[in-house]
Amino acid sequence: MSENGMNYLELEYEHLYNMRDQTMLFLKLCPKTTGLAEEMLDWLDQKVKMLGKELEKIPT
């Protein structure tokens, strides 16, 4: 993977990781929701794990 591609992957990972953290905070503050935030958290968890595995494959 090119250096530029790796940087974008790292940025995407950080972005989704931060969104996941914000969603977790939101759910702590507002535990009674319509369920969409929980669905979003599940989706974000999956994507963060997926991108984390991709980043692990990149030699440092």
Secondary structure, 3 states (H helix, E strand, C coil): CCHHHHHHHHHHHHHHHHHHHHHHHHHHHCCCCCCHHHHHHHHHHHHHHHHHHHHHHCCC
